[in-house]
């Protein structure tokens, strides 16, 4: 159930590009939960997304993190690039 970097929101047809996801992440770091009109500001930072779309995207992110942190989604085993070997 984890969202990928190219997420299609579960409740809408909203497609998120990797660039939009990065802008979304940066905006969340700037506008915390106590920021007035938070979702409007995040939407403006992302561009081409409504306040409702960014709020839903955030809710999906929180749900995904809950599943990951509870161990319900296994952490992928990535191949070593060899650069960290000693």
ABEGO torsion letter per residue (X at the ends): XBBBABBBBAABABBBBAAAAAAAAAAAAABBAABBGAAAAAAAAAEGBBAAAAAAAAAAAAAAAAAAAAGABBBBBBBBAGAABX
